[in-house]
Amino acid sequence: MESVRIRTAKPKLPPASIAALVGKARLKFTTFARRMVPPPVALIEMLSGFWISQAISVAAKFAIADHMSEDAAISSRTLAEKVGADPDALYRVMRALSTVGVFAEDSLGNFRLTPLGATLRTDHPQSMRHFSIFQGQINWANWGDLAHCVATGGNAIEHLHGMKSFEYLSGDRERGDIFDKGMINVSEMELDPILAAYDFSPFKTVADIGGGYGAVLGSILMLNPGMKGILYDLPQTAEGARRYLDASGLGSRVTVEGGSFFDGVPGGADAYVMKHIIHDWSDEESILIMKNIRARIPPTGKLLLLEHVIPEPGVAHFSKFLDLEMLVATTGRERTEEEYRALMAKAGFRLDRIVPTVGLASVIEASPA
């Protein structure tokens, strides 16, 4: 299995630096549709957005950035030889991506990496390479079925493939690996802001429910040397998590268990963390998952959901598009603060507070009611 990075001692960027970077990203997201250009021009740019995402995904699949640097230019012909691509076709993809800042093209037609393009490198500390492959190779067809989802309220994966979302994603080893690695990329991007905003140190044992290969739990444990961990996920994912946590030196501090959180969860933790789990499921399914945690959590324990929280109407926020991803791919949805409060109450929890981060996700903290 390809190695995956765990945060080692502290977030790589201080909170002020993270805030500045995220602030710029939010500004771009907020103002994208509001630039002073004729409405048809703005609309055609939006309608063509999938051209950009597919070109990025192809660049990631061919690992183009792994053979480039920010310091020296390289020709697309040389790159094509390295990655096994057609030189002319690759040049055209890279030229197009240079117009949106992924690569920088010089007067000779050679290319350098930009800071944006560098995140497509496999070894980048906040790599988005695997998530880019997931978007273009697996998620592509789902969004093409959005009209069906809007017409019926059902999700695209069940419509296209005749099976539940996670059955489809885990039913093929290569597909499951692409998904797992893509989600690790997303976790690594969001972890620094979460670790900077929330203090996990009061807890003795943290259970990560649906924890994948352990990127979130591993990072929490690295920051808290006296802490123990429990990782719980489907058996085939737990198998990979054991290897990953052993390779990172955390194996002796973590108990890895395989199973379904619809059937129950392990006991023995004073904090139960779920990152982007509840948003995958309907209200009824989410309540069942949290009720299973409620049955095992001590009276003084904490439930910590690491999720996006939809802000008030009229406020531009990534969560409102992520909600459409949940529509096409799952039975779930993104939720507002009040929707989380009501959901938790039905599962036997009291929402204590929402801790915002300078990233897009928040920490939703709850106690047994």
Residue pairs with C-beta under 8 A, 6 or more apart in sequence:
1 240
1 243
1 244
2 122
2 181
3 244
3 247
4 181
4 184
4 213
4 215
4 244
5 125
5 188
5 215
6 214
6 215
6 218
6 219
6 222
6 248
6 250
7 191
7 192
7 195
7 218
7 219
7 222
7 223
8 222
9 222
9 223
10 195
10 223
11 18
11 191
11 192
11 193
11 195
11 196
12 125
12 192
13 21
13 192
14 196
15 193
15 196
15 197
15 358
18 192
18 193
18 196
18 358
18 359
19 358
22 193
22 358
22 359
22 360
23 358
26 316
29 316
29 317
29 318
30 316
32 46
33 42
33 46
35 42
50 143
51 96
52 96
52 97
52 100
53 135
53 136
54 136
54 140
55 93
55 96
55 97
56 97
56 102
56 120
56 132
56 135
56 136
57 132
57 133
57 135
57 136
57 137
57 140
58 93
58 136
59 65
59 93
59 94
59 97
59 102
59 120
59 132
60 120
60 128
60 129
60 130
60 132
60 133
60 136
61 132
61 133
61 136
61 137
62 83
62 84
62 85
62 90
63 83
63 122
63 129
64 79
64 83
64 90
64 94
64 120
65 113
65 117
65 118
65 120
65 121
65 129
66 121
66 122
66 123
67 74
67 79
67 82
67 83
68 74
68 79
68 103
68 111
68 112
68 113
68 117
69 112
69 113
70 112
70 113
70 114
70 115
70 118
71 112
72 112
73 106
73 108
73 110
73 111
73 112
74 110
74 111
74 112
75 109
75 110
75 111
76 87
76 90
76 91
76 94
76 109
76 110
76 111
77 87
77 91
79 85
79 90
79 94
79 111
80 86
80 87
80 90
80 91
81 87
83 90
91 109
94 103
94 105
94 111
95 105
95 109
97 103
97 117
98 104
98 105
98 111
101 114
101 116
101 117
102 114
102 116
102 117
102 120
103 111
103 112
103 113
103 114
103 117
104 111
104 112
104 113
104 114
105 111
106 112
113 121
118 124
119 126
119 127
119 128
119 129
120 127
120 128
120 129
120 132
121 127
121 129
122 129
125 188
126 185
126 188
126 189
127 185
127 188
128 185
128 189
129 185
130 178
130 181
130 182
130 184
130 185
131 182
131 183
131 185
131 186
133 178
133 182
134 178
134 179
134 181
134 182
135 182
137 178
138 169
138 175
138 178
138 179
139 325
139 329
141 156
141 160
142 155
142 156
142 157
142 160
142 328
142 329
143 156
143 328
144 156
145 156
145 159
145 160
145 328
146 156
146 324
146 327
146 328
148 154
148 156
148 159
149 155
149 156
149 159
149 327
149 328
150 327
152 159
155 165
155 327
155 328
155 329
155 330
155 331
156 328
156 329
157 163
157 164
157 165
157 168
157 328
157 329
157 330
158 164
158 165
161 168
163 171
165 280
165 329
165 330
165 331
166 234
166 280
168 175
169 175
169 176
169 179
170 176
170 179
170 234
170 236
170 237
176 236
176 237
180 212
180 213
180 237
180 240
183 212
183 276
184 212
184 213
184 215
186 276
187 212
187 215
187 216
187 275
188 215
189 359
190 275
190 306
190 357
190 359
190 360
190 361
191 215
191 216
191 219
192 359
193 357
193 358
193 359
193 361
194 306
194 357
194 359
194 361
194 363
195 219
195 220
195 223
196 357
196 358
197 355
197 356
197 357
197 358
197 363
198 304
198 355
198 357
198 363
200 206
200 220
200 223
200 224
200 227
200 271
201 223
201 224
201 227
203 224
203 227
203 269
203 270
203 271
203 302
204 226
204 227
204 228
204 270
205 227
205 228
205 229
205 230
205 268
205 269
205 270
205 271
206 217
206 220
206 221
206 227
206 228
206 229
206 230
206 269
206 270
206 271
206 272
206 273
207 229
207 230
207 231
207 232
207 265
207 266
207 268
207 269
207 271
207 272
207 273
208 214
208 216
208 217
208 220
208 229
208 230
208 231
208 232
208 273
208 274
208 275
209 232
209 261
209 265
209 272
209 273
209 274
209 277
209 289
209 293
210 232
210 233
210 261
210 274
210 275
210 277
211 217
211 231
211 232
211 233
211 241
211 273
211 275
212 233
212 237
212 241
213 237
213 240
213 241
213 244
214 231
214 241
214 244
214 245
214 248
214 250
214 254
214 256
216 273
216 275
216 306
217 229
217 231
217 245
217 254
217 273
218 229
218 244
218 245
218 248
218 250
218 254
220 227
220 229
220 273
221 227
221 228
221 229
221 250
221 253
221 254
222 250
227 253
228 253
228 254
228 255
229 250
229 253
229 254
229 255
230 254
230 255
230 256
230 257
230 266
230 268
230 269
231 238
231 241
231 245
231 254
231 255
231 256
231 257
232 238
232 256
232 257
232 258
232 259
232 261
232 265
232 266
233 241
233 258
234 258
234 259
234 260
235 258
235 259
236 258
237 258
238 256
238 257
238 258
239 258
241 256
242 251
242 256
245 251
245 254
245 256
255 266
255 268
257 266
259 265
261 277
261 289
261 292
261 293
262 285
262 288
262 289
262 292
263 292
264 292
264 295
264 296
265 272
265 292
265 293
265 296
266 296
267 296
268 296
269 296
269 297
269 301
270 297
270 298
270 300
270 301
270 302
271 301
271 302
271 303
271 304
272 293
272 296
272 297
272 301
272 302
272 303
272 304
273 304
273 306
274 289
274 303
274 304
274 305
274 306
275 305
275 306
275 307
275 361
276 306
276 307
276 361
277 289
277 305
278 286
278 289
278 290
278 305
278 307
278 332
278 335
278 343
279 307
279 308
279 322
279 326
279 330
279 332
279 333
279 334
279 335
280 326
280 330
280 331
280 332
281 289
281 330
281 331
281 332
282 331
282 332
282 333
283 343
285 331
285 332
286 332
286 343
286 347
287 343
287 346
287 347
290 303
290 343
290 344
290 347
290 348
290 349
291 347
291 348
293 303
293 347
294 347
294 348
294 349
294 368
297 303
297 368
298 368
299 368
300 367
301 367
301 368
302 352
302 365
302 366
302 367
303 344
303 349
303 365
303 366
303 367
304 363
304 364
304 365
304 366
305 340
305 363
305 364
305 366
306 361
306 362
306 363
306 364
307 334
307 335
307 340
307 361
307 362
307 364
308 317
308 318
308 319
308 322
308 334
308 360
308 361
308 362
309 319
309 334
309 335
309 336
309 337
309 340
309 354
309 362
309 364
310 317
310 319
310 320
310 323
310 334
310 335
310 336
311 317
311 319
311 336
317 360
318 360
319 334
319 360
320 334
322 334
323 333
323 334
326 332
326 333
326 334
327 333
335 343
337 351
337 354
340 351
340 354
340 364
341 351
344 350
344 351
344 366
345 351
345 369
348 368
348 369
349 366
349 367
349 368
349 369
350 366
350 367
350 368
350 369
351 364
351 365
351 366
352 365
352 366
352 367
353 365
354 362
354 363
354 364
354 365
355 362
355 363
355 364
355 365
356 362
357 363
